[in-house]
Amino acid sequence: MTDHNREETAKLAQGAKWVIRQLLLEVESRQTEIELFDAVQDGFVIFYRLLSGQEAVVEEFAQKLGIKKNGNRLEVKHG
């Protein structure tokens, strides 16, 4: 996990932070790299751009982790 992605996930609510970091670990282990940006402070939404690899890998693990994916927007279930 890059320092930049660690800083972005740190802005999220505690539960969301863990889920997004898990997503990062899963996609990175499958040669897919994303860069996170515009995390909602203490929230459950973050955006990403695909740097390398396949979008399908991000989609697959977002679904497995219960993350709602709409384009490049990721929203962790809450409440």
Secondary structure, DSSP 4 states (H G I P E B T S, - for coil): --HHHHHHHHTS-HHHHHHHHHHHHHHHTTT-EEEEE-PPTTSSEEEEEEEES-HHHHHHHHHHTTEEEETTEEEE---
